[in-house]
Amino acid sequence: MVAQHETNRYGMQEALEQPMEMAREYPVSSMLVVFGVGLGVGVLLSQVACSAMHHEPTFSERLSQQVYDAVNQVVPDSLRAQLNRVRG
């Protein structure tokens, strides 16, 4: 039981030292990878934060509204009432 515990601790120590060794051998590459990961996380977080504050209509939503408005201007009043009920 003790031998297995020692093996697990050694494996964990080796797993922690391996990335540090790689960073020492390739400092520029390591820095660029960390920078890229940080940049990606930052972009994702900013997208989530901005979308929670304000919803910009997508292209399909804007196009749908334009088509609805154009059709709504040329149809008779009775059909316009039906469209308004469907549109909500």
C-alpha positions, 0 to 999 in steps of 0.5 A: 500500500505504501509503495503504491502511494509513493508511486502515485506521488512520484507520478504526480510530481513528474506530471507537474515538472514536465510542463515546467521543463518544456517551458524552460526548453521552449520559452518563446513558444510557451509564452505564445501558447499562454498568450493565445489561450489568454486571448481566446479566453478573453474574447469568449468572456467579452462576447458573453458579457456583451451579449448579456448586456445588449442583444444586436439583431442578427442578419436573419432577424433584420432581414425577416423584419424587413420582409415583414414590414414590406409585406405588411405595407402592401396587404389589405387590412384584414390580412394585416390583422392576421399577420400581426396575430401570427407575428405576436 
